């Protein structure tokens, strides 16, 4: 069997069990769970891998799952990743009424594509022709939400970083991975299109607390120090900085007030903010972050309150491997035609795959089949095969390319990759960031 025939066999195996892949996606959609709480989702993913004859390890970075599939001989290890968690969008008509969770970012479909790739590679017997290992990984907590909950886990010593891939990396669960691939759903792209991104924004997170002095808001407001006014001035100071952000750096700062006071009749003395500072380059993010902190502190100084700023390591900008992207692109053109490929589009969102891409050659293409914007009430899958079955084929076909012929392509991808960090220097970078702020 030649490589082209093997790819056809893999795709045929996926088609034969396509309904199972669709059903898995729908099941995960109906049971959304938030980051580091995805116990049911992780169990469902692990059961499928177990049914395919693998031995999944569970409980990695709290809820992560990994199972390895061996080839005919040793070689590079290729990870196919899927994310377990949902996002919060209370306004979505199908959101969980108790948690606000909904898969309005498509992680349910993404995880189904990992399942589909595993089915294709196992049922076709493809690994008998390939050199190396495929690791199917369910990763927790890509969505950077519920910061108070994650802070509590951090204080209890259960995690250090708020992103699941960061935690998997820190704990050594990715130490042996040589190449990593995954897909993600694109907003408002109903057609059968794959966007090969030129990159995404990274970000740092922060929580802010203004500490004022309470007083009777009607009888004696002059005895208080209004923390809400300080916060508003801080936010206005951020707005005044926006003209200093360069267009090409794609800086985004979007604070929310999570606590504005206690009672309307009391001068607010405890006001809290959460925000990200996003950007396309790490240096630009850090520069903007310093400006944001100056503005926040200026609000406190103006009103005479105290301020506490806690810096939280966010995600690095995505830097896809050009060589790996080219392989994925050829498979996409073979499956969807030239009209199904868009190259070089930048995304203003962020992902912890960005962190992985600074250490391991990685790709994170965006998949169509969705109507409406991600993270909003309008999000809706309109092409079930495009979000699950087709990307399963693309992921598996790319594995065949990488591990065929003694894994020559995987080795070429590795050799051409120039990491920005080792694992140790990456961890040091974020730890120094926290200490320095």
Beta strands, then each sheet from edge to edge (+ up, - down):
strand 1: 57-60
strand 2: 64-70
strand 3: 73-83
strand 4: 87-88
strand 5: 101-102
strand 6: 131-139
strand 7: 179-185
strand 8: 194-200
strand 9: 202-211
strand 10: 252-253
strand 11: 256-259
strand 12: 270-279
strand 13: 306-315
strand 14: 341-347
strand 15: 361-367
strand 16: 370-371
strand 17: 380-381
sheet 1: 1+ 2- 6+ 3+ 7+ 15+ 8- 14-
sheet 2: 4+ 5-
sheet 3: 10+ 12- 9+ 13-
sheet 4: 10+ 12- 11+
sheet 5: 16+ 17-
end
